[in-house]
């Protein structure tokens, strides 16, 4: 995975991995604001087939409120994207954007503790998904 995210492979079918990801995120205080089935969308809009991929727009409301109080334009970078997809080897990969990278955009150091908290929660969720797959 590139430096802008963190990920785990899971030995689960994609839909089960997505369900466990939603549950693990909820345990860490994240709600799902958006859900995009990329493969279905590209098939419907462009009539192309791509490997399965679901983008979950996850938001921890208390952390978002804290961040928005510091930087009102932070909403441009929210929610935290979590992706459940099939990789080139046919394995299911669950990845999350690193929130610490997101807060470098506005250049506000006061956002760093909030991003670190969000990152820890996302890492916990990824670990929970990985451990539930064994």
C-alpha positions in Angstrom: 0.0 0.0 0.0 1.2 3.5 -0.7 2.3 5.7 2.1 -1.1 7.5 2.3 -2.9 4.5 3.7 -2.9 1.4 5.9 -4.3 -1.9 5.0 -4.9 -5.6 5.8 -5.6 -8.6 3.7 -8.4 -10.8 4.9 -9.4 -14.3 3.9 -13.1 -13.5 3.5 -15.5 -13.0 0.7 -15.7 -9.3 -0.2 -19.3 -8.7 1.2 -18.4 -10.4 4.5 -15.2 -8.4 4.7 -17.3 -5.2 4.1 -19.8 -6.2 6.8 -17.1 -6.9 9.3 -15.4 -3.6 8.4 -18.6 -1.7 9.0 -18.9 -3.4 12.4 -15.3 -2.8 13.3 -15.6 0.9 12.4 -18.8 1.2 14.5 -16.9 -0.3 17.5 -14.3 2.5 17.0 -17.0 5.3 17.0 -17.3 5.7 13.2 -20.5 5.9 11.3 -20.8 5.3 7.6 -21.9 8.4 5.8 -21.5 7.2 2.3 -21.1 3.9 0.5 -20.1 3.5 -3.1 -20.0 0.2 -5.0 -17.4 1.3 -7.5 -17.8 -1.8 -9.8 -21.6 -1.4 -10.0 -21.3 2.3 -10.6 -18.7 2.0 -13.4 -20.8 -0.8 -14.9 -23.9 1.3 -14.9 -22.3 4.5 -16.0 -19.6 3.3 -18.4 -20.5 -0.3 -19.1 -17.1 -1.4 -18.0 -16.2 -4.3 -15.7 -13.7 -3.7 -12.9 -12.8 -5.8 -9.9 -15.1 -5.5 -6.9 -14.5 -2.4 -4.7 -16.6 -0.7 -2.1 -15.7 2.8 -0.7 -17.0 3.5 2.8 -17.1 7.1 3.9 -16.5 6.7 7.6 -16.9 9.6 10.1 -16.3 9.8 13.8 -18.6 12.6 14.7 -16.8 13.8 17.9 -13.4 13.9 16.1 -15.0 15.6 13.0 -16.6 18.3 15.3 -13.2 19.0 17.0 -11.5 19.3 13.6 -14.1 21.5 12.1 -14.0 23.8 15.1 -10.3 24.3 14.4 -10.5 24.4 10.6 -14.0 24.9 9.0 -12.7 23.9 5.6 -11.7 20.5 7.0 -15.0 19.2 5.6 -13.4 19.2 2.2 -11.2 16.3 3.4 -13.9 14.3 5.2 -15.1 11.6 5.6 -12.2 9.1 6.1 -12.3 6.7 3.2 -12.1 3.0 3.9 -11.9 0.7 0.9 -12.8 -3.0 0.7 -11.6 -4.4 -2.6 -10.3 -7.4 -4.5 -6.6 -6.9 -5.3 -4.7 -8.1 -8.4 -4.2 -11.5 -6.8 -7.9 -12.0 -6.1 -7.4 -11.4 -2.3 -9.6 -9.1 -0.3 -7.9 -6.0 0.9 -9.3 -3.5 3.5 -7.5 -0.1 3.4 -8.0 3.2 5.1 -6.7 6.6 4.3 -4.2 7.9 6.9 -5.9 10.8 8.6 -2.5 12.2 9.5 -1.9 12.8 5.8 -5.2 14.6 5.5 -4.4 17.2 8.1 -1.2 18.2 6.4 -3.3 19.8 3.7 -4.6 22.7 5.7 -1.2 23.0 7.5 -2.8 23.4 11.0 -0.6 21.6 13.7 -3.5 21.8 16.1 -5.3 19.1 14.0 -2.5 16.6 14.5 -3.8 15.1 17.8 -7.2 14.6 16.3 -5.7 12.9 13.3 -3.6 10.7 15.5 -6.7 9.6 17.4 -8.6 8.9 14.2 -5.6 6.9 12.8 -5.4 4.8 16.0 -9.1 4.1 15.8 -8.8 3.1 12.1 -5.8 0.9 12.8 -7.8 -0.8 15.6 -10.7 -1.4 13.2 -8.4 -2.9 10.6 -6.8 -5.2 13.2 -10.3 -6.2 14.3 -11.3 -7.1 10.7 -8.1 -9.0 10.2 -8.5 -11.0 13.5 -12.1 -11.8 12.8 -11.1 -13.4 9.5 -8.9 -16.0 11.2 
